[in-house]
C-alpha cells in the first residue's frame, strides 16, 4: 500500500518508481504515486523527468495525471512532443503552461519548434506512415506550436543563431521538414529565396 511522501529514488535505483511505472504503462500506479506525494519532477540519470518520459512514450494518460499533480513546466517534454510531431501532446503541454519558446539546456538550447525542424525526421524514420501522412503530421504539429505562441522570427541566439529554415535544411530529411515548415507557417523568405530554391531543388532529387 502506497503512503504519502513515497521515496521517489527507490533506494538509489537509476530510475525512480514513477519512471518505472510510466515505462511499463501502469497508469493506476502513476496516478497513485502522483497523488501520494512522490517527487513528480525528479529526473533520472539522463535528466529525463517523469513528464518527459511519459511524453516520449506517447502516454497521454500519464501525462495528464502528472500535469494534474502540477508537474513543473519547461522540462523538455514540449520539445519531446515537438520532435515526435505529436500535436495532441503539444496542445496538452501548452495548455498547462509550457513555454513554446523555452531554450532547453539538454537540447543545445533549441526551442521546441527548432527541435521539430531539426530532429523530427529522425523520429519519423521509424514511423510506417506514407510521406504525405508524415508531412501532414509535421504540418499539424508546427501549426499547433505557432498557434500556441512559438517564436518564428528568422534567427534565435539560443539556437546557434540559425533560422528555423536552416534547421529544417540541416535535418536528416530536409525535403520533408522544409515543405511542412513552409506550409505550416507564413514567413518572409525573400532575402534568401534564390538560395532556398536551389537548395530545395537539390535535396528533392535525393528523395
C-alpha positions in Angstrom: 0.0 0.0 0.0 1.4 3.4 -1.0 1.6 6.1 1.6 2.3 9.8 1.5 5.8 11.0 0.6 6.8 7.9 -1.2 10.6 7.9 -1.7 11.0 8.5 -5.4 14.5 7.3 -5.7 13.7 3.7 -4.9 16.9 3.2 -2.9 19.2 4.8 -5.4 17.9 2.9 -8.4 18.8 4.7 -11.6 15.1 5.0 -12.3 12.5 6.2 -9.8 9.4 4.1 -9.1 7.5 6.7 -11.0 9.7 6.3 -14.1 9.4 2.5 -13.8 5.6 2.8 -13.7 5.5 5.0 -16.7 7.9 2.8 -18.6 5.7 -0.2 -18.0 2.4 1.7 -18.7 1.0 1.2 -15.2 -1.4 4.1 -15.2 -3.1 3.4 -11.9 0.3 3.3 -10.2 1.4 6.5 -11.9 -1.7 8.3 -10.7 -1.4 6.9 -7.2 2.2 8.0 -6.9 1.4 11.4 -8.2 -1.4 11.8 -5.7 0.5 10.5 -2.7 3.4 12.9 -2.7 6.1 11.4 -4.8 8.5 13.9 -6.3 7.0 14.1 -9.7 9.7 16.3 -11.1 12.7 14.1 -10.1 14.7 13.4 -13.2 16.5 10.1 -13.9 20.2 9.7 -14.5 19.8 11.0 -18.1 18.0 14.2 -16.8 14.6 12.9 -18.1 11.7 13.9 -15.9 8.6 11.6 -15.5 6.6 14.0 -17.7 9.3 13.9 -20.4 9.3 10.1 -20.3 5.5 9.9 -20.5 5.7 12.3 -23.5 8.3 10.1 -25.2 6.1 7.1 -24.6 3.1 9.0 -26.1 1.3 8.2 -22.9 -1.3 10.9 -22.7 -3.0 9.3 -19.7 0.2 9.5 -17.6 1.0 13.0 -18.9 -2.5 14.2 -17.7 -2.0 12.6 -14.3 1.3 14.3 -13.8 0.0 17.7 -15.1 -3.0 17.4 -12.8 -0.5 16.9 -9.9 1.3 20.1 -11.0 4.3 18.7 -12.7 6.8 21.6 -13.4 6.7 23.1 -16.9 9.7 23.6 -19.2 11.4 20.3 -18.5 12.0 19.4 -22.2 8.7 17.5 -22.6 7.3 20.0 -25.1 10.5 19.5 -27.1 9.9 15.7 -27.0 6.4 16.2 -28.2 7.6 18.5 -31.0 10.3 16.1 -32.1 7.6 13.4 -32.3 5.3 15.7 -34.2 2.6 14.9 -31.6 0.1 17.7 -31.9 -2.1 16.4 -29.2 0.7 16.2 -26.7 1.9 19.6 -27.7 -1.5 21.1 -27.2 -1.9 19.5 -23.7 1.5 20.8 -22.6 0.8 24.3 -23.9 -2.5 24.3 -22.1 -0.6 23.5 -18.9 1.8 26.4 -19.1 4.8 25.1 -21.1 6.7 27.9 -22.8 6.6 27.4 -26.6 9.9 29.3 -26.9 11.8 27.7 -24.0 15.5 27.0 -24.9 16.1 23.5 -23.5 19.6 23.1 -22.0 19.7 19.3 -22.7 18.9 20.0 -26.4 21.6 22.6 -27.1 19.3 25.5 -26.2 16.9 24.8 -29.0 13.2 25.9 -28.6 10.5 23.4 -29.4 9.8 24.5 -33.0 13.6 24.4 -33.8 13.8 21.0 -32.3 10.9 19.8 -34.5 12.5 21.2 -37.7 15.9 19.7 -36.9 15.0 16.3 -35.3 11.5 15.3 -36.4 12.8 13.4 -39.5 14.9 11.0 -37.3 11.8 10.1 -35.3 9.6 9.8 -38.4 12.0 7.3 -40.0 10.6 4.8 -37.5 7.0 5.7 -38.5 5.4 3.4 -41.1 3.2 6.2 -42.4 3.4 7.5 -46.0 5.4 10.6 -46.9 2.2 12.5 -47.3 1.0 11.4 -43.9 4.3 12.3 -42.3 4.1 15.8 -43.9 0.6 16.2 -42.5 1.7 15.2 -39.0 4.6 17.7 -39.1 2.4 20.5 -40.5 -0.2 20.0 -37.8 2.5 20.0 -35.0 4.1 23.1 -36.5 0.7 24.9 -36.6 -0.1 23.8 -33.0 3.2 25.3 -31.8 2.7 28.5 -33.7 -0.9 29.0 -32.6 0.4 28.5 -29.0 2.8 31.4 -29.5 6.0 29.8 -30.8 8.6 32.3 -32.0 9.0 32.3 -35.8 11.5 35.1 -36.5 14.4 34.3 -38.7 17.1 33.6 -36.0 17.4 32.9 -32.3 20.7 33.3 -30.4 20.0 30.3 -28.2 19.6 28.2 -31.4 23.1 28.8 -32.7 21.9 32.0 -34.4 20.5 29.9 -37.2 17.0 30.2 -38.6 14.1 27.8 -38.5 14.5 27.3 -42.2 18.2 26.3 -41.9 17.3 23.9 -39.0 14.9 22.2 -41.4 17.5 22.1 -44.1 20.1 20.7 -41.7 17.8 17.8 -40.7 18.2 14.3 -42.0 15.2 14.8 -44.4 15.3 18.4 -45.4 12.7 18.0 -48.1 10.1 16.7 -45.7 10.7 19.2 -42.9 11.2 22.2 -45.1 8.0 21.5 -47.0 6.0 21.0 -43.8 7.5 24.2 -42.3 6.7 26.3 -45.4 3.1 25.0 -45.4 2.7 25.3 -41.7 4.0 28.9 -41.3 4.0 32.0 -43.4 7.4 33.5 -43.3 9.2 36.2 -45.4 11.8 34.3 -47.4 12.5 37.0 -49.9 16.0 37.8 -48.7 17.2 34.2 -49.2 14.6 32.9 -51.7 17.0 32.1 -54.5 19.3 30.2 -52.2 16.4 28.4 -50.7 15.1 27.4 -54.1 18.4 26.0 -55.2 18.9 24.0 -52.0 15.3 22.6 -52.1 15.7 21.5 -55.7 18.9 19.7 -54.9 17.5 17.9 -51.8 14.4 17.0 -53.7 16.4 14.8 -56.1 17.6 12.7 -53.1 14.0 11.8 -52.1 
